[in-house]
Amino acid sequence: MLHLEFTDLTIVLAQIAAIVLVSRGLGLVARWVGQPLVVAEIVAGIVLGPSVLGWVWPAAMAAVFPVASLAVLKMLSQIGLVLFMFLVGLELDPALLRGRARASVAISHTSIVVPFGLGVVAAYCLRPAYASPGVAALPFVLFLGVSLSVTAFPVLARILTERNLLGSRVGALALTCAAVDDVTAWCLLALVVAVARAQSLAGAAWTTAAAIAFIAGMVFIVRPLLRRLGASIAHREQLTQSVVAIIFLLLIGSSLATELIGIHALFGAFLFGAMLPKDNVAVAPLVEKLETVAVVLLLPLFFAYSGLRTQIGLVRQPAEWLATGGIILVATLGKFGGSAIAARWTGLGWREASALGILMNTRGLMELIVLNIGLDLGVISPTVFTMLVLMALVTTFATAPVLRWVYPDRELLVDAPGPAVVRR
């Protein structure tokens, strides 16, 4: 009789195969209904977790995703996130700001401040019933404010690219605002993580000071050195394995530094990517080398790991569903309302301003990254984590159909063209 022995490697390989298969399968459905792939990947993670697979077929989930194997899955997903955040940093081209710096900064900062303020108010309302025992008020309140303020720059770029809207005025402005929004949100998140990890105000102050010193060093020391490295690469063929190895070592060093400081390795990866010169011929082939492995193979592992931590069954009482609906409403009003009003104030018409607000309400992957950090730190409970995951899914899913209803593609493309700035 055939006896199968499931080693740790066998289990991990089976997990990767299952995750990629389900993600790609749901991706075909998502594309058919006009949704970005990230929606399918988020749903795939929830399907493979306790909310669906663990409910319908508990034995299968226990066999493929045993609790003892989740540590390995988490580490692999974190490596994928480090590479992905590096790619996100590479996408942040300073050329985005040319000619629209004033409008984009005003809109993006308003779209941060308004939902952040509403998130703080919501946090005070939710804390008595849903905060984890022993969690101080300050990190919980700050974290919920940040989680409602996020815009998913990569997801927004993908939506605009798939719908050929990068050449429209609204599309270009939305992408610019999302880029500024990303940088601001990550700086706020670094501050919140510093407060949450520190045992005292003095510790939080030291972590914040160290983070500021690290950012200054990256801008004034590392960035000029990277420009010199980039200047030595005049042709694609000069991007040798040795050069890629040097970039990887610098990436790992940047991530390690921010992890040791106490503001998470992902911030270092993102900042290092942002520091690389964008006008170099080596950038495009570097993205090509990394994007397939990071986006197709490793990133779905993060969605699956997030799905394994999402227990929709925790939200079962009417009051909990009411709180989830309230979070979705507050997040949408803050992000959409803040962006649209600021855009109208800068001179856009109401329809264009509404379209911009809808686009800025996209959260997707960036929201899940923020939420997983909060759950790992113990700042939010599994119930609040699930509520916020549902909020991220609803706001991301609503972007494409609501935008198509408010501002059809044919009318968006009539706008004055802006530069196509995203390479993918």
C-alpha positions in Angstrom: 0.0 0.0 0.0 1.4 3.4 -1.0 2.4 5.5 2.0 2.8 9.3 1.5 5.0 11.2 3.9 4.3 14.9 4.1 7.5 16.6 4.9 7.8 20.3 5.7 9.0 21.0 2.2 6.1 19.0 0.7 3.6 21.1 2.7 5.1 24.4 1.7 5.2 23.4 -2.0 1.6 22.3 -1.8 0.6 25.6 -0.2 2.4 27.7 -2.9 0.7 25.6 -5.6 -2.7 26.0 -4.1 -2.3 29.7 -3.5 -1.1 30.5 -7.0 -3.7 28.2 -8.6 -6.7 29.8 -6.7 -5.3 33.3 -7.2 -4.9 32.9 -10.9 -8.3 31.2 -11.3 -10.1 33.9 -9.5 -8.0 36.4 -11.4 -9.7 35.3 -14.6 -13.1 35.8 -13.1 -12.0 39.3 -11.8 -10.8 40.4 -15.2 -14.1 39.1 -16.7 -16.1 41.3 -14.4 -13.8 44.3 -14.8 -12.0 44.1 -11.5 -8.2 44.4 -10.9 -6.2 41.3 -10.1 -5.6 42.4 -6.6 -9.3 42.0 -5.8 -9.1 38.3 -6.8 -5.9 37.9 -4.8 -7.5 39.3 -1.6 -10.6 37.0 -2.2 -8.3 34.0 -2.8 -6.7 34.6 0.5 -10.0 34.7 2.3 -11.3 31.6 0.4 -8.2 29.6 1.5 -8.6 30.7 5.1 -11.0 29.7 7.9 -13.7 31.9 6.5 -14.4 29.6 3.6 -12.2 26.5 3.3 -11.9 26.1 7.1 -15.7 26.3 7.3 -16.6 24.1 4.3 -13.8 21.5 4.5 -11.9 21.9 7.8 -9.8 18.7 7.2 -8.4 20.0 3.9 -7.4 23.3 5.5 -5.8 21.5 8.4 -3.8 19.3 5.9 -2.7 22.0 3.6 -2.3 24.8 6.1 -1.3 23.3 9.4 -0.7 25.8 12.1 2.9 24.7 12.5 3.7 25.6 8.9 2.4 29.2 9.0 5.7 30.6 10.3 7.4 29.5 7.1 4.5 30.9 5.0 4.8 34.2 6.9 8.5 34.5 6.3 8.1 33.8 2.5 5.3 36.4 2.3 7.5 39.0 4.1 10.3 38.5 1.6 7.7 39.0 -1.2 6.5 42.2 0.5 10.1 43.5 0.8 10.6 43.0 -2.9 7.2 44.4 -3.8 7.7 47.5 -1.6 11.0 48.0 -3.3 9.2 48.0 -6.7 6.6 50.4 -5.3 9.4 52.8 -4.4 10.8 52.4 -7.9 7.5 53.5 -9.3 7.5 56.8 -7.4 9.0 59.0 -10.1 9.6 62.6 -9.0 8.6 63.6 -12.6 5.0 63.0 -11.4 5.0 66.3 -9.6 6.0 68.5 -12.5 3.4 71.0 -13.3 1.0 69.7 -10.6 2.9 69.9 -7.4 0.6 72.4 -5.7 -2.6 70.7 -6.6 -1.4 67.1 -5.9 0.1 68.0 -2.5 -3.1 69.9 -1.5 -5.4 67.0 -2.5 -3.2 64.2 -1.2 -2.7 65.9 2.2 -6.4 66.6 2.5 -7.1 63.0 1.6 -4.9 62.0 4.5 -6.0 64.5 7.1 -9.7 64.1 6.7 -9.9 60.3 6.9 -7.3 60.3 9.6 -9.4 62.6 11.8 -12.5 60.6 11.2 -10.6 57.4 11.9 -9.5 58.9 15.3 -13.1 59.6 16.2 -14.2 56.1 15.1 -11.4 54.6 17.1 -12.6 56.3 20.3 -16.1 54.8 19.6 -14.8 51.3 18.8 -12.1 51.0 21.5 -14.4 50.1 24.5 -15.9 47.2 22.7 -13.3 45.9 20.2 -9.8 46.9 21.3 -7.5 44.1 22.6 -7.0 44.0 26.4 -4.0 45.9 27.6 -3.6 48.0 24.4 -3.0 51.7 25.2 -5.4 54.2 23.7 -2.8 56.2 21.7 -1.4 53.5 19.4 -5.0 52.1 18.8 -6.3 55.5 17.9 -3.3 56.5 15.7 -3.3 53.1 14.0 -7.0 53.2 13.1 -6.5 56.8 11.7 -3.7 55.6 9.5 -5.5 52.5 8.3 -8.4 54.7 7.1 -6.0 57.1 5.3 -4.2 54.7 3.0 -4.5 54.8 -0.8 -3.1 51.8 -2.8 -0.7 53.4 -5.3 0.2 50.1 -7.1 -3.5 49.1 -7.3 -4.5 52.5 -8.6 -1.8 52.4 -11.2 -3.0 48.9 -12.3 -6.6 50.1 -12.6 -5.6 53.2 -14.6 -3.3 51.1 -16.9 -5.9 48.4 -17.5 -8.5 51.1 -18.5 -6.1 53.2 -20.5 -6.6 56.2 -18.3 -3.0 57.2 -17.6 -3.2 59.7 -20.5 -6.2 61.5 -19.0 -6.0 64.6 -16.8 -7.9 62.9 -13.9 -5.8 59.7 -14.2 -2.5 61.5 -14.2 -3.5 63.7 -11.2 -4.9 60.7 -9.3 -1.6 58.8 -9.8 0.4 61.9 -8.6 -1.8 62.3 -5.5 -1.6 58.6 -4.7 2.2 58.8 -4.9 2.4 61.7 -2.4 -0.3 60.0 -0.3 1.8 56.8 -0.2 4.9 58.6 1.1 2.9 60.5 3.7 1.0 57.4 4.9 4.2 55.4 5.3 5.8 58.2 7.3 2.8 58.3 9.6 2.8 54.5 9.9 6.5 54.5 10.8 5.6 57.0 13.6 2.7 54.8 14.8 4.9 51.7 14.8 7.5 53.5 16.8 4.9 54.5 19.4 3.4 51.0 19.5 6.8 49.2 19.9 8.3 51.6 22.4 7.9 50.9 26.0 7.9 54.6 27.0 7.7 58.0 25.5 11.4 58.3 25.6 11.7 55.1 23.6 9.2 56.4 21.0 11.2 59.7 20.8 14.5 57.8 20.2 12.9 55.6 17.5 11.4 58.6 15.8 14.8 60.5 15.9 16.6 57.4 14.6 14.1 57.1 11.7 14.5 60.8 10.8 18.3 60.4 10.8 18.0 57.2 8.7 15.8 59.1 6.1 18.3 62.0 6.0 21.2 59.6 5.5 19.3 57.9 2.6 18.5 61.3 0.9 21.9 63.0 1.4 24.4 60.1 1.4 22.9 57.0 -0.2 21.0 58.7 -3.0 24.1 60.5 -4.5 26.0 57.2 -4.3 23.2 55.4 -6.1 23.3 58.1 -8.8 27.0 57.4 -9.3 26.3 53.7 -9.5 23.5 54.4 -12.0 25.8 56.6 -14.1 28.2 53.6 -14.6 25.4 51.7 -16.2 24.9 53.1 -19.7 23.3 50.0 -21.4 20.9 47.3 -20.3 23.7 44.7 -20.8 25.7 46.3 -18.0 23.1 45.3 -15.5 25.1 42.2 -14.6 24.4 39.7 -11.9 27.1 41.4 -9.8 25.3 44.8 -10.1 22.0 43.2 -9.2 23.7 41.5 -6.2 24.9 44.9 -5.0 21.4 46.4 -5.3 20.0 43.4 -3.4 22.6 43.8 -0.6 21.7 47.5 -0.3 18.0 46.7 -0.3 18.5 44.1 2.5 20.7 46.6 4.4 18.1 49.3 4.2 15.3 46.9 5.3 17.4 45.5 8.1 18.3 49.1 9.3 14.6 50.1 9.6 13.7 46.8 11.3 16.4 47.3 13.9 15.3 51.0 14.4 11.8 49.7 15.1 9.8 51.0 12.1 9.5 47.8 10.1 11.6 46.4 7.3 9.1 47.3 4.6 9.7 51.0 5.2 13.4 50.5 4.4 12.6 48.6 1.2 10.2 51.3 0.1 12.6 54.1 0.8 15.5 52.4 -0.9 13.4 51.9 -4.0 12.4 55.6 -3.9 16.1 56.6 -3.7 17.2 54.8 -6.9 17.5 57.2 -10.0 14.4 56.7 -12.2 16.0 58.0 -15.4 18.5 55.2 -15.7 18.3 52.5 -18.4 18.8 49.8 -15.7 15.5 50.5 -13.9 13.2 48.9 -16.5 15.2 45.6 -16.8 15.5 45.5 -13.0 11.7 45.8 -12.6 11.3 43.1 -15.2 13.7 40.8 -13.3 11.9 41.2 -10.0 8.3 41.8 -10.9 7.3 38.3 -12.1 8.7 36.5 -9.1 7.5 39.1 -6.6 4.0 39.7 -8.0 3.1 36.3 -9.4 4.8 33.9 -7.0 5.5 35.6 -3.6 2.9 38.3 -3.3 -0.1 35.9 -3.4 1.5 34.2 -0.4 0.9 37.4 1.6 -2.7 37.5 0.6 -3.1 33.9 1.6 -1.4 34.5 4.9 -3.7 37.5 5.5 -6.7 35.4 4.6 -5.7 32.7 7.1 -5.8 35.5 9.7 -9.2 36.8 8.6 -12.1 35.1 10.4 -15.3 36.5 9.0 -17.1 34.4 11.6 -15.8 36.8 14.3 -18.1 39.4 12.8 -21.5 37.7 13.4 -23.5 39.9 15.7 -25.7 42.7 14.2 -23.7 45.2 16.2 -20.4 44.0 14.7 -21.8 44.1 11.2 -23.1 47.6 12.0 -19.6 48.6 13.2 -18.1 47.2 10.0 -20.6 49.2 7.9 -19.8 52.3 9.9 -16.0 51.8 9.2 -16.7 51.4 5.5 -18.9 54.5 5.5 -16.4 56.6 7.5 -13.4 55.4 5.4 -15.3 56.3 2.1 -16.6 59.6 3.3 -13.1 60.6 4.6 -11.1 59.6 1.5 -13.7 60.3 -1.2 -15.0 63.5 0.5 -11.6 64.9 1.4 -10.1 64.2 -2.1 -13.1 65.5 -4.0 -13.5 68.7 -2.1 -9.8 69.5 -2.3 -9.8 68.7 -6.0 -12.8 71.0 -6.5 -11.0 73.7 -4.5 -7.9 73.4 -6.8 -10.1 74.1 -9.9 -11.4 70.8 -11.1 -15.1 70.4 -12.1 -17.4 68.4 -9.9 -17.4 65.3 -12.1 -13.6 65.3 -12.4 -13.3 65.9 -8.6 -15.7 63.0 -7.9 -13.7 60.7 -10.2 -10.5 61.6 -8.4 -12.2 60.9 -5.0 -13.3 57.5 -6.2 -9.8 56.6 -7.4 -8.2 57.8 -4.2 -10.6 55.6 -2.2 -8.8 52.5 -3.6 -7.0 50.6 -0.8 -6.2 47.0 -1.7 -2.8 45.6 -0.9 -1.4 48.6 1.0 -4.3 48.4 3.5 -3.6 44.7 4.1 0.1 45.5 4.7 -0.8 48.1 7.3 -3.4 45.8 8.9 -1.0 42.9 9.2 1.6 45.2 10.9 -1.1 46.3 13.4 -2.1 42.7 14.1 1.5 41.5 14.5 2.1 44.4 17.0 -1.1 43.5 18.9 -2.5 47.0 18.4 -5.7 45.7 16.8 -7.7 42.6 17.7 -8.5 39.8 15.2 -12.1 41.1 15.1 -11.0 44.7 14.2 -8.6 43.2 11.7 -11.4 41.3 10.0 -13.6 44.4 9.9 -10.8 46.5 8.3 -10.1 43.7 5.8 -13.7 43.8 4.7 -13.5 47.6 4.4 -10.4 47.2 2.2 -12.1 44.7 0.0 -15.3 46.7 -0.4 -13.6 50.0 -1.2 -11.2 48.4 -3.7 -14.0 46.4 -5.4 -16.2 49.5 -5.7 -13.6 51.6 -7.4 -13.9 50.4 -11.0 -17.7 50.1 -11.3 -18.5 53.4 -9.5 -15.9 55.2 -11.6 -17.4 53.8 -14.7 -20.8 55.0 -13.6 -19.8 58.5 -12.5 -17.3 59.2 -15.3 -17.3 56.9 -18.3 -14.0 56.1 -20.0 -14.9 57.9 -23.2 -15.4 61.2 -21.3 -12.3 60.7 -19.2 -10.2 60.4 -22.3 -11.5 63.6 -23.7 -9.6 65.4 -20.9 -6.4 67.2 -21.6 -3.7 64.4 -21.8 -1.1 64.0 -19.1 2.1 62.0 -19.3 2.0 58.2 -19.0 4.3 57.7 -16.0 3.9 54.1 -14.9 5.9 51.5 -16.8 3.6 48.6 -16.2 
